[in-house]
Amino acid sequence: MEINSQLDHLESLYQSLEPVDENEINQNINRTKLHRFIRIHDDLDILNERLIHINDHSLLLSSNEQIRITHDLKLLFDRLNSIKRIVRIHLEQLEKLLAKNELNQSFSLSRNSPLRSSNQNLQVNI
């Protein structure tokens, strides 16, 4: 039950975040989203480890209890993996978007750098 409620909480967290907007001008917003998705992903990994631990301990139970717990765990693993897949998609989108924007910023900075401007002045004067 506790794991199920934690999954509910993490699912509501990722659903409450605004979707990735490629036209977002303020990169701090995307960085904040990225950090939130990373935290959710990390929490999902922790839950995954807990489920594996529970699964390992269920081998000591009687066969009827083991079948019931195995079925419950399968449902929890399926749900967890579904959430992880969606969060991973958002993480990849944000990482690509931030990398692209940082590349564009560094390119525009290098085009407008004082060193480049002085080199262009030299070429004009020669």
Short mmCIF file of the C-alpha atoms (twelve columns), coordinates in Angstrom:
data_MODEL
# 
_entry.id   MODEL 
# 
loop_
_atom_site.group_PDB 
_atom_site.id 
_atom_site.type_symbol 
_atom_site.label_atom_id 
_atom_site.label_alt_id 
_atom_site.label_comp_id 
_atom_site.label_asym_id 
_atom_site.label_seq_id 
_atom_site.Cartn_x 
_atom_site.Cartn_y 
_atom_site.Cartn_z 
_atom_site.pdbx_PDB_model_num 
ATOM 1   C CA . MET A 1   0.000  0.000   0.000   1 
ATOM 2   C CA . GLU A 2   2.794  2.409   0.885   1 
ATOM 3   C CA . ILE A 3   4.540  1.836   -2.445  1 
ATOM 4   C CA . ASN A 4   1.272  2.272   -4.290  1 
ATOM 5   C CA . SER A 5   0.646  5.609   -2.569  1 
ATOM 6   C CA . GLN A 6   4.209  6.708   -3.375  1 
ATOM 7   C CA . LEU A 7   3.583  5.826   -7.017  1 
ATOM 8   C CA . ASP A 8   0.372  7.872   -6.900  1 
ATOM 9   C CA . HIS A 9   2.307  10.796  -5.484  1 
ATOM 10  C CA . LEU A 10  5.107  10.591  -8.086  1 
ATOM 11  C CA . GLU A 11  2.600  10.212  -10.897 1 
ATOM 12  C CA . SER A 12  0.710  13.308  -9.748  1 
ATOM 13  C CA . LEU A 13  4.029  15.194  -9.481  1 
ATOM 14  C CA . TYR A 14  5.079  14.512  -13.047 1 
ATOM 15  C CA . GLN A 15  1.578  15.207  -14.333 1 
ATOM 16  C CA . SER A 16  1.495  18.538  -12.510 1 
ATOM 17  C CA . LEU A 17  4.629  19.743  -14.304 1 
ATOM 18  C CA . GLU A 18  4.033  21.745  -17.418 1 
ATOM 19  C CA . PRO A 19  4.934  19.935  -20.629 1 
ATOM 20  C CA . VAL A 20  8.220  20.635  -22.365 1 
ATOM 21  C CA . ASP A 21  7.875  23.770  -24.482 1 
ATOM 22  C CA . GLU A 22  10.477 24.072  -27.217 1 
ATOM 23  C CA . ASN A 23  9.608  27.750  -27.635 1 
ATOM 24  C CA . GLU A 24  10.302 28.575  -23.994 1 
ATOM 25  C CA . ILE A 25  12.644 31.565  -23.948 1 
ATOM 26  C CA . ASN A 26  13.556 31.400  -20.259 1 
ATOM 27  C CA . GLN A 27  15.950 28.464  -19.950 1 
ATOM 28  C CA . ASN A 28  15.783 28.598  -16.156 1 
ATOM 29  C CA . ILE A 29  12.236 27.258  -16.403 1 
ATOM 30  C CA . ASN A 30  13.463 24.279  -18.413 1 
ATOM 31  C CA . ARG A 31  16.351 23.708  -15.995 1 
ATOM 32  C CA . THR A 32  13.892 23.726  -13.088 1 
ATOM 33  C CA . LYS A 33  11.695 21.215  -14.908 1 
ATOM 34  C CA . LEU A 34  14.754 19.092  -15.617 1 
ATOM 35  C CA . HIS A 35  15.733 19.007  -11.934 1 
ATOM 36  C CA . ARG A 36  12.169 18.122  -10.921 1 
ATOM 37  C CA . PHE A 37  12.031 15.273  -13.439 1 
ATOM 38  C CA . ILE A 38  15.443 14.044  -12.242 1 
ATOM 39  C CA . ARG A 39  14.161 13.956  -8.654  1 
ATOM 40  C CA . ILE A 40  11.052 12.047  -9.720  1 
ATOM 41  C CA . HIS A 41  13.179 9.627   -11.726 1 
ATOM 42  C CA . ASP A 42  15.512 9.080   -8.757  1 
ATOM 43  C CA . ASP A 43  12.541 8.415   -6.469  1 
ATOM 44  C CA . LEU A 44  11.203 5.919   -9.003  1 
ATOM 45  C CA . ASP A 45  14.557 4.135   -8.972  1 
ATOM 46  C CA . ILE A 46  14.400 3.941   -5.173  1 
ATOM 47  C CA . LEU A 47  10.910 2.442   -5.367  1 
ATOM 48  C CA . ASN A 48  12.137 -0.008  -7.974  1 
ATOM 49  C CA . GLU A 49  14.848 -1.196  -5.583  1 
ATOM 50  C CA . ARG A 50  12.287 -1.591  -2.810  1 
ATOM 51  C CA . LEU A 51  10.074 -3.681  -5.058  1 
ATOM 52  C CA . ILE A 52  12.997 -5.885  -5.998  1 
ATOM 53  C CA . HIS A 53  13.805 -6.318  -2.309  1 
ATOM 54  C CA . ILE A 54  10.178 -7.264  -1.540  1 
ATOM 55  C CA . ASN A 55  10.160 -9.637  -4.480  1 
ATOM 56  C CA . ASP A 56  13.319 -11.352 -3.220  1 
ATOM 57  C CA . HIS A 57  11.796 -11.782 0.245   1 
ATOM 58  C CA . SER A 58  8.531  -13.134 -1.155  1 
ATOM 59  C CA . LEU A 59  10.372 -16.301 -2.156  1 
ATOM 60  C CA . LEU A 60  10.280 -17.332 1.516   1 
ATOM 61  C CA . LEU A 61  6.472  -17.275 1.681   1 
ATOM 62  C CA . SER A 62  4.029  -20.097 1.056   1 
ATOM 63  C CA . SER A 63  3.053  -20.732 -2.541  1 
ATOM 64  C CA . ASN A 64  -0.421 -19.096 -2.282  1 
ATOM 65  C CA . GLU A 65  0.965  -15.983 -0.630  1 
ATOM 66  C CA . GLN A 66  3.827  -15.952 -3.098  1 
ATOM 67  C CA . ILE A 67  1.459  -16.078 -6.087  1 
ATOM 68  C CA . ARG A 68  -0.621 -13.214 -4.692  1 
ATOM 69  C CA . ILE A 69  2.414  -11.067 -3.889  1 
ATOM 70  C CA . THR A 70  4.016  -11.870 -7.241  1 
ATOM 71  C CA . HIS A 71  0.856  -10.730 -9.014  1 
ATOM 72  C CA . ASP A 72  0.684  -7.535  -6.934  1 
ATOM 73  C CA . LEU A 73  4.350  -6.849  -7.554  1 
ATOM 74  C CA . LYS A 74  3.927  -7.351  -11.291 1 
ATOM 75  C CA . LEU A 75  1.182  -4.730  -11.336 1 
ATOM 76  C CA . LEU A 76  3.346  -2.330  -9.322  1 
ATOM 77  C CA . PHE A 77  6.370  -2.951  -11.569 1 
ATOM 78  C CA . ASP A 78  4.239  -2.350  -14.667 1 
ATOM 79  C CA . ARG A 79  2.939  0.896   -13.253 1 
ATOM 80  C CA . LEU A 80  6.375  1.996   -12.102 1 
ATOM 81  C CA . ASN A 81  7.918  1.241   -15.500 1 
ATOM 82  C CA . SER A 82  5.155  3.119   -17.275 1 
ATOM 83  C CA . ILE A 83  5.778  6.211   -15.139 1 
ATOM 84  C CA . LYS A 84  9.553  5.850   -15.572 1 
ATOM 85  C CA . ARG A 85  9.170  5.658   -19.352 1 
ATOM 86  C CA . ILE A 86  7.138  8.874   -19.477 1 
ATOM 87  C CA . VAL A 87  9.505  10.683  -17.104 1 
ATOM 88  C CA . ARG A 88  12.504 9.478   -19.145 1 
ATOM 89  C CA . ILE A 89  10.902 10.868  -22.336 1 
ATOM 90  C CA . HIS A 90  10.477 14.272  -20.662 1 
ATOM 91  C CA . LEU A 91  14.036 14.163  -19.326 1 
ATOM 92  C CA . GLU A 92  15.442 13.419  -22.770 1 
ATOM 93  C CA . GLN A 93  13.384 16.214  -24.339 1 
ATOM 94  C CA . LEU A 94  14.560 18.709  -21.745 1 
ATOM 95  C CA . GLU A 95  18.200 17.621  -22.003 1 
ATOM 96  C CA . LYS A 96  18.150 17.932  -25.808 1 
ATOM 97  C CA . LEU A 97  16.389 21.284  -25.656 1 
ATOM 98  C CA . LEU A 98  18.803 22.696  -23.080 1 
ATOM 99  C CA . ALA A 99  21.822 21.367  -24.989 1 
ATOM 100 C CA . LYS A 100 20.519 22.870  -28.238 1 
ATOM 101 C CA . ASN A 101 19.870 26.230  -26.582 1 
ATOM 102 C CA . GLU A 102 23.282 26.257  -24.897 1 
ATOM 103 C CA . LEU A 103 24.913 25.442  -28.240 1 
ATOM 104 C CA . ASN A 104 22.987 28.264  -29.923 1 
ATOM 105 C CA . GLN A 105 23.951 30.670  -27.144 1 
ATOM 106 C CA . SER A 106 27.627 29.773  -27.311 1 
ATOM 107 C CA . PHE A 107 27.542 30.062  -31.113 1 
ATOM 108 C CA . SER A 108 25.950 33.503  -30.972 1 
ATOM 109 C CA . LEU A 109 28.408 34.575  -28.264 1 
ATOM 110 C CA . SER A 110 31.364 33.452  -30.371 1 
ATOM 111 C CA . ARG A 111 30.007 35.306  -33.412 1 
ATOM 112 C CA . ASN A 112 29.670 38.492  -31.380 1 
ATOM 113 C CA . SER A 113 32.746 38.152  -29.198 1 
ATOM 114 C CA . PRO A 114 35.157 41.119  -28.979 1 
ATOM 115 C CA . LEU A 115 38.007 38.918  -30.180 1 
ATOM 116 C CA . ARG A 116 36.114 37.935  -33.302 1 
ATOM 117 C CA . SER A 117 35.134 41.569  -33.923 1 
ATOM 118 C CA . SER A 118 38.743 42.679  -33.618 1 
ATOM 119 C CA . ASN A 119 39.806 39.935  -36.034 1 
ATOM 120 C CA . GLN A 120 37.216 41.115  -38.526 1 
ATOM 121 C CA . ASN A 121 38.517 44.660  -38.174 1 
ATOM 122 C CA . LEU A 122 42.003 43.429  -38.931 1 
ATOM 123 C CA . GLN A 123 40.813 41.693  -42.062 1 
ATOM 124 C CA . VAL A 124 39.035 44.818  -43.243 1 
ATOM 125 C CA . ASN A 125 42.095 46.980  -42.656 1 
ATOM 126 C CA . ILE A 126 44.474 44.632  -44.510 1 
# 
